[in-house]
C-alpha cells in the first residue's frame, strides 16, 4: 500500500495530504485545513470536554466512534456511582497536530486532530465539598 502511494506521489507530485484536501473540497469547496483546525479548537474540543466533565456526551454521539463513546459513558457512570462531580471549566485549547490521511484499507479521507486542553481541575463529592483540586499549569501530557 505504502509503496503504491509513494509511487503515485512520485509520478503526480501530490502528497496524501493534498489528495485528502482535494477530497474534502469536493464535499465543501471552501474547505481549509487551518480554518477547520482553528474552529475545532475554539468550538468543538472545549464543548466535548465540558460535556464529558459535566456527564452528558450524548449530544456528541453521532460524531464519536463507538469505542470512544462507550469509554466516555463508562467514565461518567463510574463518577456518578462514586458521587464525584468534576468542574467543567476549560481554560484553553491548543492545537498540537492535524493529520489528513487515508487509513489503511479505506478510500475515505480522514482528519485526525491532536489537541491539548487546559482545564480547571476540581472534584467535589455528593455534598458539594471540594475533595481534590489542582491549579492550572502549562504541562503537556
C-alpha angles and dihedrals in degrees: 000000000000095000090052091049090048092050091049090050091050092051099042101025089227118131125216088253090053090051090050093050090051090051092049090048089056087062095037116016090199095054112140120179095213094047090047092051092048093049092049091050094047100039118012104038095050090045094052093045091049091048091052093047093047091046104248117102095146094103087063098046093106093058097045130081113245094248092052092046093050091049092052092046090050091051091050092048092052092049091050092049090051092044094239123152120194124206107244098207113135111197101183144351124207128190112233103174141343119203125188112196150137109249114229111281094013130107092195121095118237134195116216114193126192115198136174116217126198112206140175104254110211125143123193131189127230091278092055095251116144108245100169134018136169125187116234116270134177096242119139117222 
